Amino acid sequence: MPKCKLWFLDGKDEKGKTVSNPNIGYGFQTIKYADGKTKKFYQIGISANTTGISVYILGIKDKNYLAQTYGK
């Protein structure tokens, strides 16, 4: 996805406090929360942590798709 939006997040909140590991994301989506607020965010992300690398896949409407398609 060479033309998608690239995100670099340092893991800090608006006050400068570290709240997560730094991560890199690709793609674009608007997340809508239950209280009606929205947030622009990536669709696929990776983050290094003490035990390896975490991969985040966000915004899939069918919550069972990945498990059913690639679970075996």
Buried (B, 14 or more C-beta within 10 A) or exposed (E): EEEEEEBEBEEEEEEEEEEEBEBBBBBBEEEEEEEEEEEEBBBBBEBEEEEEEEEEEEEEEEEEEEEEEEEE
